[in-house]
Amino acid sequence: MKRKQITAIISAVTMLMGTTVYGVGNVSAAQVSETDQSTIESTLNMANNDEITWSYDSQSDSWTMSVTSAVANPELPDYQGVSVNVPGAYVKGIDTDGDGTEDVTGETYSEEVKGQLVIDDTAEITNANGQTYTASTAPVIINTGAAGYSAQENQKASSSNAAYGYINVACGNRGKQSTATDEDGEEYYTGDAPLCLVDQKNAIRFVKYNIILGNLPGNTEYFVSTGGSGGGAHAAMVAATSDNSDYFPYEAEAGAVGIYQNEDRSYSEALESVDAEISDGVWGCVAYSAITSLQEADMAMAFEYYLDTDYEFNTDFQKKMAEYLSEEYMDYINAQNLSISESAVNIDINEDGDKDDVVDLTIEYDEEKYADTNGYGGTYLTLYLKEFEKNLEWYLENLDYADDWTWFDSDGNALSDESVAQMTTEEKAQAFLEGRYAKGESGQNAGPGGGMPDGNGPAGEKPEGAPDGNGPDGEKPDGAPDGNGPDGDMPDGKTPDENKQEDELVTSGMGDEVGTPDAGTTQSADSKTDSVDYSSYEEMLESYESDIASIEDGDKYGNNIVDLYNPLNYIGDEDTESPTWTRIVMGASEGDMSLFASMNMQIAWLNSGTDAELEWQWDGGHVPSEIFGESLALYVDEMYGKYVEGAAEVTKAEAQTQTQNGTATEATGTDISSWASYEDGEVKFTLADAASYRTKGASKATPGFDVIDYGQETYEFGSTTQDARHFDKYVLKVLQEEKETLEELFNSAQEQ
């Protein structure tokens, strides 16, 4: 089936004052006339839309806009909308009759009301962090959904950021396995890369446009993208690809405001209605467990697992794939000619006693020298190790913020309240290393799964079935190394695989089966089958070659959609508007993504001039929550104070001394004191131990699964007739070059 041209869609719902909205399928809507530009700008001007309603919430003192289309030509209207939440302090009320004065205020509000905001330009909000904002200076938070790279249905914006003075935005997006119907009633797949990202970019354009017009409060210079898991990937990609022209054709086709194709096929971002231009870029980004870049994900994960000499792969085929992919990853990294300033990462990489050097980052192979990591070492891995040490140091130094933990003595007795009140930071650190604690709520690392970190979801809850990476009573994830044996087994004598919790095997609540076309999408953690889709290696290889060839042929604009979804292709590019700052938060024991991916993004951003912070949260699972006094709002306020002239300098509030011990009856911590040392504020352990921590604490795909069958994010690279295609050229290279060896091992375990 070929996708057929979709004729113009005329929607009375989105027609404003007789204005027609044009919808186009294969024929690009980007080729617009001046009249079309006027139509788009008129349609997306909130002042012209008499269907928009506002609701007031007295508890948060904020107004929330009903969902409206972010573009003039929505293909899937239920997934291309936008909603905005505005702090009540910035709003005098709602103008219901168009005379410019408020007719409904928070005090008189009784039910959802149609009309336009009357903005109070003089009001100020000084939030709990001490930062002050007005209607014209307030940051705008863009929540990128797309959990698991899936479609995000339109929803109203959350009020969770109102108290901080931020404008909060929720947007829908098309995603993997989205479908639409053509003019003949035939269904086709849509939502593939880069449309999910493009829908979020278009929402940014919509909000910026209406801020410029005075329809919304907020500052167009201070947009911040944030999300978790697949949403974290998109939050990072929004920042990495800000205003890059590769995405203009897709934005213009959707009828986004402020991006128009000229007669010479170039693009203009100049508005017709006002003297301004609109960028789809952001000022900052906070990405939780960013599942990107997918292009390098398989070999990076394989390499991370292969560093652990004790890791037990499920099949010999997987182990051999990991070995070969590790070689590919070494060659890939070394070809990048990476380097980093020690001062930028605040790490003495070459251990010469200072942080003044620029260090080349390479991976080297020496079977004897690096025997405990399967022959791999080098400065790239030294940085990786020291990031682990740095983040455990942070964790230990911030234990004073754990105000509800239960602490125990060396005999297993709970300490008295008086003893807890007298504990020093160093004493708590030692107790932690020895496992003499039981975590309270302040130490839980469980995050909102693939949802939005601010709670933009049903009732702000974590999606049902999402793994939290924490065991009963907040203990360390099962399988994390405790240093009690060379194989990293847990004290109960079980193997790491036996210790993996069943509820940690799910991805988006869909179980542990390998994803296949037209079926559930997940990464398998324990299957002994190399492929459930292919009866022979040759059949699998042919499918892989065909899929990648079709992707490399390009989409209708001639683009390789996998390349469009690689942030490393865009960070620092001269055609990209670089963000001022980024922050990537990963769970140090999560299994959804290799930590090398986040480190690679930080390196790229730092070298491009962006202030990039990397946090691998100790014990943290997938999409870890903020702990020990940290928060998204705190970081945004800190960055605002750092980079905006006249803003307040914001620092984290001091920890309050814990004066009462918790109520747990026994310690649930894991003793890692023989594995990690802590002296004079410095943590030390080995690369082999770091690799063991990663593989024992993680619980998702092992190399050889996601790369062979159609795995979770593969669905983002389908076509109009396929919901998924193999896309990893590095895996294909291994499959082709090592065919003789791999073919003998393929699916052999299931035959035994």
C-alpha positions in Angstrom: 0.0 0.0 0.0 1.3 3.4 -0.9 0.2 6.4 1.0 -2.2 8.5 -1.0 -2.5 12.2 -1.1 -4.8 13.5 1.5 -7.0 16.3 0.2 -7.6 19.6 1.9 -9.4 19.2 5.2 -11.7 22.0 6.1 -12.5 21.9 9.8 -15.3 24.2 11.2 -13.9 23.7 14.6 -10.6 25.4 13.7 -12.1 27.9 11.3 -11.9 31.4 12.8 -14.0 34.2 11.4 -14.4 32.4 8.1 -10.7 31.4 7.8 -10.1 28.1 6.1 -7.4 25.7 7.4 -5.6 23.7 4.7 -4.5 20.1 5.3 -2.0 18.4 3.0 -0.6 14.9 2.9 2.3 14.0 0.5 2.2 17.5 -1.1 4.0 19.8 1.2 2.0 22.5 2.9 5.3 24.4 3.2 4.8 25.8 -0.3 2.5 28.5 1.0 1.5 31.9 -0.5 1.4 35.1 1.3 -2.3 34.5 1.8 -1.6 31.1 3.4 0.9 32.7 5.8 -1.7 35.2 6.8 -4.2 32.4 7.3 -1.8 30.4 9.5 -1.0 33.4 11.6 -4.6 34.4 12.0 -5.7 30.9 12.8 -3.1 30.4 15.5 -3.6 33.8 17.1 -5.4 32.9 20.3 -7.2 36.3 20.2 -9.1 35.0 17.1 -10.2 31.8 18.7 -13.5 32.1 20.5 -13.5 28.4 21.3 -10.6 28.6 23.9 -11.8 28.3 27.5 -10.0 28.9 30.8 -10.5 27.2 34.1 -9.3 28.5 37.5 -7.9 26.3 40.3 -7.9 28.1 43.6 -5.6 25.6 45.3 -2.7 26.4 42.9 -4.0 29.9 42.1 -3.6 29.3 38.4 -5.5 29.4 35.1 -5.4 26.5 32.6 -6.2 26.9 28.9 -8.2 24.3 27.1 -6.4 22.3 24.5 -6.2 24.0 21.1 -4.4 23.0 17.9 -0.7 24.1 17.8 -0.7 24.0 14.0 -3.0 25.0 11.1 -2.8 21.6 9.3 -3.1 18.9 12.0 -2.9 15.4 10.6 -4.0 13.9 13.9 -5.8 16.7 15.7 -6.1 14.7 19.0 -2.3 14.5 19.1 -1.1 17.9 17.9 -2.7 20.2 20.5 -1.3 22.4 23.2 -2.5 23.6 26.6 -1.0 26.2 28.9 -1.1 26.8 32.7 -0.5 30.4 33.9 0.1 31.5 37.6 -2.9 33.5 38.8 -0.7 36.4 39.9 0.0 37.2 36.2 -3.7 37.3 35.4 -6.2 40.1 36.3 -9.0 37.9 35.0 -10.7 36.7 31.8 -12.1 39.1 29.2 -15.3 37.4 28.0 -16.7 40.2 25.8 -13.6 41.5 24.0 -13.4 45.0 25.6 -9.9 44.4 27.1 -11.0 44.3 30.7 -11.5 41.3 33.0 -15.1 40.1 33.4 -14.3 36.9 35.4 -11.6 36.8 38.1 -10.3 34.1 40.4 -12.6 35.4 43.1 -15.7 35.3 40.9 -14.9 32.2 38.9 -17.5 29.4 39.1 -17.1 27.4 35.8 -15.0 27.1 32.7 -15.2 30.3 30.7 -14.5 31.4 27.2 -12.4 34.5 26.6 -8.9 35.9 26.7 -6.4 36.5 29.5 -6.0 40.0 30.8 -2.4 40.0 31.9 -1.1 41.9 34.9 2.3 43.2 33.9 3.1 44.7 37.3 2.6 41.6 39.4 5.6 39.7 40.8 6.1 36.2 42.2 9.0 35.4 44.5 9.1 31.7 44.8 10.3 29.4 47.5 13.8 29.3 46.0 14.1 33.1 46.3 13.8 33.9 42.6 11.5 36.6 41.4 9.5 36.6 38.1 6.9 38.8 36.4 4.6 38.1 33.5 7.2 39.3 31.1 10.2 37.5 32.6 8.7 34.1 33.6 10.4 31.0 32.2 8.2 28.6 30.1 8.4 24.9 30.8 7.8 22.7 27.8 6.9 19.1 28.9 7.9 16.6 26.2 5.8 13.5 26.5 6.4 10.6 24.1 7.1 7.9 26.7 8.7 5.0 24.9 8.6 7.2 21.8 4.8 6.7 21.7 2.1 9.1 20.8 1.0 11.6 23.5 -2.7 12.4 23.4 -3.5 16.1 24.0 -4.1 16.9 27.7 -4.4 20.0 29.8 -1.3 21.5 31.3 -0.5 20.7 34.9 -0.5 23.4 37.6 2.5 21.9 39.4 4.8 24.7 38.3 2.5 27.6 39.1 3.9 28.2 42.6 7.3 28.8 41.1 6.1 31.5 38.7 6.6 29.4 35.6 4.3 29.1 32.6 3.7 25.4 32.1 3.0 23.8 28.7 1.6 20.4 27.8 1.6 19.3 24.2 0.5 16.3 22.3 2.6 14.5 19.7 2.3 11.8 17.1 4.5 8.8 17.8 5.4 5.2 17.0 2.6 3.1 15.6 0.3 6.1 15.1 -2.1 5.7 12.2 -4.2 7.9 10.0 -6.7 7.3 7.3 -6.3 8.6 3.7 -9.1 9.9 1.4 -10.0 6.4 0.3 -10.4 5.2 3.9 -7.2 3.3 3.9 -5.1 3.3 7.0 -1.4 4.1 7.0 1.3 4.5 9.6 2.5 7.9 10.6 4.2 9.5 13.5 7.7 8.3 12.6 10.8 10.4 13.1 10.9 13.3 13.1 7.2 14.0 13.6 7.1 13.3 17.3 9.9 15.9 17.8 8.4 18.2 15.2 5.0 18.3 17.1 6.9 19.5 20.2 8.8 22.1 18.2 5.5 23.3 16.7 4.0 23.7 20.2 7.0 25.9 21.2 6.4 28.1 18.1 2.7 28.4 19.0 3.4 29.5 22.6 6.1 31.9 21.6 3.9 33.4 19.0 1.1 34.1 21.4 3.5 35.5 24.0 4.8 38.0 21.3 1.2 38.9 20.5 0.5 39.5 24.2 -2.0 36.7 24.5 0.1 34.8 27.0 2.5 35.8 29.7 6.1 34.4 29.7 9.4 35.2 28.1 10.3 33.7 24.7 14.0 33.7 25.6 13.6 31.4 28.6 12.0 28.2 27.4 13.0 25.0 29.1 12.3 21.5 27.8 11.8 18.6 30.2 10.6 15.0 30.1 11.4 11.5 31.2 12.5 8.3 29.3 11.3 8.8 25.7 10.2 12.2 26.8 13.7 12.8 28.2 15.1 11.9 24.8 12.8 14.4 23.2 13.6 17.1 25.8 17.3 16.6 24.9 16.6 16.5 21.2 14.6 19.7 21.3 17.6 21.4 22.9 20.1 19.7 20.6 18.2 20.5 17.4 17.0 24.0 18.3 15.9 25.9 15.2 17.9 23.6 12.8 16.6 23.9 9.3 16.5 20.1 8.7 13.2 20.2 10.5 11.7 23.1 8.7 9.9 21.1 5.9 8.1 19.0 8.5 7.1 22.0 10.6 5.9 24.0 7.6 3.9 21.0 6.3 2.0 20.9 9.6 1.2 24.6 9.3 3.4 25.7 12.2 3.5 29.5 12.8 6.6 31.4 11.9 8.1 29.0 9.4 7.3 29.4 5.7 8.9 28.3 2.4 10.0 30.9 0.0 9.8 30.6 -3.8 13.4 29.6 -4.0 12.6 26.7 -1.5 14.5 28.4 1.3 12.6 29.1 4.6 11.7 32.3 6.4 10.9 32.6 10.1 9.7 36.2 9.8 6.1 36.8 10.9 3.8 38.8 8.8 1.5 40.0 11.5 4.3 41.5 13.7 7.9 42.5 13.3 9.5 39.4 14.8 10.8 35.9 14.1 10.1 32.8 16.0 12.6 30.1 16.9 11.6 26.6 17.9 14.6 26.6 20.2 15.0 26.4 24.0 17.2 28.2 26.6 17.6 25.1 28.8 16.8 21.5 29.2 16.3 19.1 32.1 16.1 15.5 30.7 15.5 12.5 32.9 16.8 9.2 31.6 17.1 10.5 28.0 16.8 7.4 25.7 19.0 8.9 23.0 21.0 8.6 20.8 19.4 5.5 19.4 22.0 5.2 16.6 24.8 4.3 19.0 22.6 2.7 21.7 23.0 -1.0 20.9 26.8 -1.0 20.7 27.1 1.4 23.7 24.9 -0.9 25.8 26.8 -4.0 24.5 30.1 -2.4 25.5 28.9 -1.5 28.9 27.7 -5.1 29.6 30.9 -6.6 28.1 33.1 -4.6 30.4 31.8 -6.9 33.2 33.7 -10.1 32.9 31.3 -11.9 35.2 28.2 -10.9 33.4 26.2 -14.0 32.3 24.7 -13.4 28.9 21.6 -15.4 28.2 23.0 -17.0 25.0 26.3 -17.5 23.4 25.0 -15.5 20.4 24.4 -12.5 22.6 27.8 -12.8 24.2 29.5 -12.9 20.8 27.4 -10.0 19.6 28.5 -8.0 22.7 32.1 -8.8 21.9 31.9 -7.7 18.3 29.8 -4.6 19.1 32.3 -3.6 21.8 35.0 -3.5 19.1 32.7 -1.4 17.0 32.1 1.0 19.8 35.8 1.4 20.5 36.4 2.2 16.8 33.4 4.6 16.8 34.6 6.6 19.8 38.2 6.8 18.7 37.0 8.0 15.3 35.2 11.0 16.9 38.5 12.5 18.1 36.9 13.5 21.4 38.6 15.7 24.0 37.4 17.5 27.1 38.6 20.2 29.5 39.0 18.8 33.0 37.7 22.0 34.4 34.5 21.7 32.5 33.7 18.4 34.0 35.4 19.2 37.3 37.4 16.0 37.2 41.1 15.3 37.2 41.0 12.7 34.4 44.7 12.2 34.0 45.3 12.2 37.8 48.1 14.8 37.7 46.8 16.7 40.7 45.0 19.5 38.8 42.0 20.1 36.6 43.8 22.4 34.1 44.3 20.1 31.2 42.4 19.3 28.0 42.4 15.5 27.7 42.0 13.4 24.6 39.3 10.7 25.2 40.1 7.4 23.7 39.4 3.7 24.3 42.3 1.3 24.1 42.5 -2.5 24.0 45.1 -4.5 25.9 44.0 -7.9 26.9 46.6 -8.3 29.7 46.7 -4.7 31.0 42.9 -4.5 31.3 42.1 -8.1 32.0 39.4 -7.3 34.6 37.4 -5.4 32.0 37.8 -7.8 29.1 40.8 -5.9 27.7 39.3 -2.4 27.5 40.6 0.8 29.1 41.7 4.3 28.2 40.9 7.9 29.1 37.3 7.6 27.8 36.7 4.9 30.4 38.6 6.8 33.1 36.2 9.7 32.6 33.3 7.2 32.8 34.6 5.7 36.1 35.3 9.1 37.7 31.8 10.2 36.8 30.6 7.3 38.9 32.9 8.2 41.8 31.9 11.8 41.6 28.2 11.0 41.7 28.6 8.6 44.7 30.6 11.4 46.4 27.7 13.8 45.9 25.3 11.2 47.3 27.3 10.7 50.4 27.8 14.5 50.9 24.1 15.1 50.7 22.9 12.4 53.2 22.1 15.2 55.7 19.1 15.9 53.5 17.8 12.4 54.3 15.7 13.5 57.2 13.5 10.4 57.5 15.9 7.5 57.3 16.5 5.0 60.0 20.2 4.6 61.0 21.6 1.5 62.8 24.8 0.7 64.7 27.3 -2.1 63.7 25.3 -4.6 65.7 22.1 -3.9 63.8 20.4 -1.8 66.5 18.5 1.3 65.6 20.2 4.4 66.9 18.6 6.7 69.4 17.1 10.0 68.4 19.9 11.7 70.3 22.6 9.7 68.5 21.1 10.4 65.1 21.0 14.2 65.8 24.8 14.1 66.6 25.8 12.1 63.5 28.2 13.9 61.2 28.1 13.8 57.4 31.1 11.6 57.5 29.5 9.2 59.9 26.4 8.9 57.8 28.6 8.3 54.7 30.3 5.4 56.5 27.0 4.0 57.7 25.7 4.1 54.1 28.8 2.3 52.8 28.3 -0.4 55.4 24.6 -0.7 54.7 23.5 0.4 58.2 20.3 2.3 57.1 16.8 1.9 55.9 15.7 4.6 53.5 12.7 6.9 54.0 10.8 8.8 51.4 13.5 11.4 51.0 15.8 8.6 49.7 13.5 7.0 47.2 14.8 7.2 43.6 11.6 6.0 42.0 10.6 8.3 39.1 7.5 8.8 37.1 8.3 6.1 34.6 8.1 7.4 31.1 5.7 10.2 32.0 6.4 13.9 32.5 8.5 14.7 35.6 6.1 17.5 36.6 3.1 15.2 36.7 1.5 16.1 33.4 -0.4 12.9 33.4 -3.6 11.4 34.9 -3.7 12.9 38.4 0.0 13.4 38.1 0.7 9.8 38.8 3.4 7.4 37.6 2.1 5.2 34.7 0.9 1.9 36.0 3.5 -0.8 35.8 6.4 1.6 35.4 9.5 0.2 37.1 10.9 2.3 40.0 14.2 0.5 40.4 13.8 0.2 44.2 13.0 -2.8 46.3 10.8 -3.1 49.3 11.5 -0.5 52.0 13.6 1.5 49.6 16.5 -0.8 49.5 19.2 -0.8 46.8 18.0 -2.5 43.6 18.5 -6.3 43.8 21.6 -7.4 42.0 23.7 -4.4 42.7 27.3 -5.5 43.7 28.1 -5.5 47.4 31.8 -6.4 47.1 31.3 -9.6 49.0 32.6 -11.8 46.2 34.4 -11.7 42.9 31.1 -12.5 41.1 29.3 -9.6 42.7 26.6 -11.9 44.1 24.2 -10.6 46.7 24.5 -11.6 50.4 21.6 -14.0 50.1 23.7 -16.1 47.7 21.4 -15.7 44.7 22.9 -14.8 41.3 22.2 -11.4 39.9 19.7 -12.9 37.4 17.8 -14.6 40.3 17.6 -11.4 42.2 16.1 -9.3 39.4 12.7 -8.3 40.4 9.8 -9.3 38.1 8.3 -5.8 38.1 11.6 -4.4 36.8 11.3 -6.3 33.6 8.5 -4.3 32.2 8.7 -1.4 29.7 5.6 0.7 29.6 3.8 -2.0 31.5 3.9 -4.4 28.6 5.8 -7.4 30.0 9.1 -8.9 29.0 8.5 -10.2 25.5 10.6 -9.0 22.7 8.9 -6.5 20.5 7.7 -7.5 17.1 5.9 -5.6 14.3 2.2 -4.9 15.1 2.7 -6.1 18.6 3.7 -4.8 22.1 7.1 -3.1 22.2 9.6 -3.9 24.9 13.1 -5.0 25.6 13.6 -8.5 26.9 15.7 -9.2 30.0 15.7 -12.9 30.3 14.7 -14.7 27.1 17.0 -17.5 25.9 15.7 -17.0 22.3 17.9 -14.8 20.1 15.0 -14.0 17.8 11.3 -14.9 17.8 10.8 -13.4 14.3 13.3 -15.3 12.2 13.8 -19.0 11.7 17.2 -18.6 10.2 20.1 -16.2 10.4 20.0 -15.6 6.6 16.3 -14.6 6.8 17.1 -12.1 9.6 20.1 -10.7 7.8 18.0 -10.1 4.6 15.4 -8.3 6.6 18.0 -6.2 8.3 19.6 -5.2 5.0 16.3 -4.4 3.4 15.1 -2.3 6.2 18.3 -0.2 6.5 18.5 0.2 2.7 14.9 1.6 2.7 15.8 4.1 5.5 19.0 5.2 3.7 16.9 5.9 0.6 15.5 8.8 2.5 11.9 9.9 3.3 9.9 12.2 1.1 12.2 15.1 1.8 15.3 13.0 1.1 16.3 12.7 4.8 17.6 9.7 6.7 15.1 9.7 9.6 17.6 7.9 11.9 20.1 10.6 11.3 17.4 13.2 12.1 17.0 11.6 15.6 20.6 11.6 16.6 21.3 14.7 18.8 25.1 14.2 18.3 24.6 15.2 14.7 23.3 18.6 15.7 25.0 19.7 19.0 27.4 22.4 18.0 26.3 22.5 14.4 26.5 26.0 12.9 22.8 25.7 11.9 21.7 25.0 15.4 20.7 27.5 18.1 22.7 26.2 21.1 20.9 26.1 24.5 22.6 28.1 27.3 22.4 25.1 29.7 21.4 21.5 29.9 21.1 19.0 32.7 20.8 15.2 32.1 19.7 13.0 35.1 20.2 9.3 34.7 19.6 6.5 37.2 23.0 5.0 37.8 21.5 1.5 37.9 18.9 1.8 35.2 19.0 -0.6 32.3 17.0 1.3 29.6 20.0 3.1 28.2 23.8 3.0 28.4 25.3 5.8 30.5 27.8 6.3 27.8 25.1 8.0 25.8 24.5 10.7 28.3 28.2 11.2 28.8 28.6 11.6 25.0 26.0 14.3 25.0 27.6 16.2 27.8 31.0 16.1 26.1 29.4 17.4 22.9 27.5 20.2 24.7 30.5 21.3 26.7 32.6 21.5 23.7 30.0 23.6 21.9 29.9 26.1 24.7 26.7 24.9 26.5 26.8 24.6 30.3 26.0 20.9 30.6 25.5 19.1 33.9 25.5 15.3 34.0 24.0 13.5 37.1 24.1 9.7 37.5 21.9 9.3 40.5 23.3 6.6 42.8 20.8 3.7 43.2 18.5 5.5 40.8 16.3 3.5 38.5 14.8 4.5 35.2 13.6 8.2 35.4 14.7 8.8 38.9 12.9 11.3 41.0 14.8 14.3 42.5 16.2 13.6 45.9 18.1 15.3 48.8 16.7 18.9 48.2 17.1 18.9 44.4 14.3 19.8 42.0 13.7 20.9 38.5 12.5 24.2 39.8 15.7 24.7 41.9 17.9 24.1 38.9 15.9 26.4 36.6 16.1 29.1 39.3 19.8 28.6 39.7 20.4 28.9 36.0 18.2 32.0 35.8 20.3 33.5 38.6 23.5 32.5 36.8 22.7 33.8 33.3 20.1 36.5 33.6 21.3 40.0 34.6 19.8 41.3 37.7 18.3 38.0 38.8 18.9 36.6 42.3 21.6 34.1 42.9 19.9 30.9 44.1 21.5 28.1 46.1 20.0 25.0 47.6 18.7 25.5 51.2 20.9 24.0 53.9 19.8 20.6 55.2 18.0 20.5 58.5 19.5 18.3 61.1 17.7 15.0 61.5 16.6 14.9 65.2 14.4 11.8 65.1 15.4 8.4 63.8 13.2 6.6 61.4 10.8 3.8 62.4 12.3 0.9 60.4 13.1 -2.2 62.5 16.1 -3.5 60.5 18.7 -2.2 58.1 18.0 -2.8 54.4 21.1 -1.2 52.9 23.7 -3.1 51.1 27.2 -3.3 52.5 29.6 -1.9 49.8 32.4 -0.9 52.2 34.7 -3.6 50.8 34.0 -2.5 47.3 34.2 1.3 47.5 36.4 3.4 49.8 35.7 6.9 51.0 38.5 9.0 52.5 38.9 12.7 52.8 35.7 13.2 50.8 36.8 11.1 47.8 35.3 7.9 46.6 37.4 5.3 45.0 36.6 2.0 43.3 37.6 0.3 40.1 36.2 0.3 36.5 35.5 -3.4 36.9 33.3 -2.6 40.0 31.6 0.2 38.1 30.7 -2.2 35.3 29.5 -4.8 37.8 27.3 -2.2 39.4 25.8 -1.3 36.1 25.0 -4.8 34.9 23.8 -6.1 38.3 21.6 -3.2 39.0 20.2 -2.8 35.5 17.3 -5.0 34.4 16.5 -4.4 30.8 17.8 -5.4 27.4 21.0 -7.4 27.0 22.8 -7.0 23.8 21.5 -9.3 21.1 17.8 -8.8 21.7 16.7 -5.3 20.9 19.1 -5.2 18.0 17.8 -8.3 16.3 14.1 -8.3 16.7 12.0 -5.1 16.5 12.8 -3.4 19.8 11.1 -0.6 21.6 12.4 2.5 19.9 12.8 0.8 16.5 9.1 1.7 16.0 10.1 5.3 15.6 11.7 4.4 12.3 8.9 2.8 10.4 7.3 3.9 7.2 3.7 4.4 5.9 3.4 0.6 5.4 5.6 -0.7 8.3 5.3 0.2 11.9 9.0 -0.8 12.5 12.2 -1.2 10.6 15.7 -2.3 11.7 17.9 0.8 11.7 21.2 0.1 13.3 24.0 0.2 10.7 26.6 -0.8 13.3 24.7 -4.0 14.2 24.3 -4.7 10.4 28.0 -4.3 9.9 28.7 -6.9 12.6 26.0 -9.3 11.2 27.6 -9.1 7.8 31.2 -9.2 8.7 30.9 -11.9 11.4 28.3 -14.0 9.7 30.2 -17.3 9.7 30.6 -17.3 13.5 27.3 -15.8 14.4 25.2 -18.0 12.1 26.3 -21.1 14.0 25.3 -19.5 17.3 22.0 -18.0 16.2 18.9 -19.4 18.1 21.0 -22.4 19.2 20.0 -22.0 22.9 16.3 -22.7 22.1 17.2 -25.9 20.4 18.8 -27.4 23.5 
